[in-house]
């Protein structure tokens, strides 16, 4: 298995923030990646992990809604691992991917 870490400068356009050339897959989170991230974070929150958004914004929200909001704001320090058919592995920070 070949692991490839693509430098951040190659992903960000000169206009700032717009993605260009995500090495593998779409420039956004797939529904499967989103489900895995939100579900894992919701489990962490239910087990007592501190939320990454302010406490005044938490009123009336359950752990799933909090996890979705943290993902939407790109506050989670996670990476998505995408593999190619050749066996190459790309690690892409979720801050670099579009979240709908």
Phi, psi and omega in degrees: 000134180255127178257132183234126175249109182277129180300143183299325183300334180283345184264332189263132180283165180291340178285347176096114171088328182290133183280139173222127172070045170302127193301328181210137179081185181286166180278005179235169175287134174284165180297330180287318178296317180297316180298318180295317182291312182295318179296317179294319179291322177298322177296317178300315180296321180292336178271003174108008178292144180287138178288153181267000175252160187295153186291334180287341178272355185272350186299124177079010180251142174269176186297328179293317178294322178295316179297319178296320179293320177298320178292317180300323179276358180058046180268347185277127180275068184237161173235150176257131178261122177241138182244145176264164177298337179283351180099003177285146183238125180247133177252115185242120177297141182292341176295339181269349182259152178281136179242124180270000000 
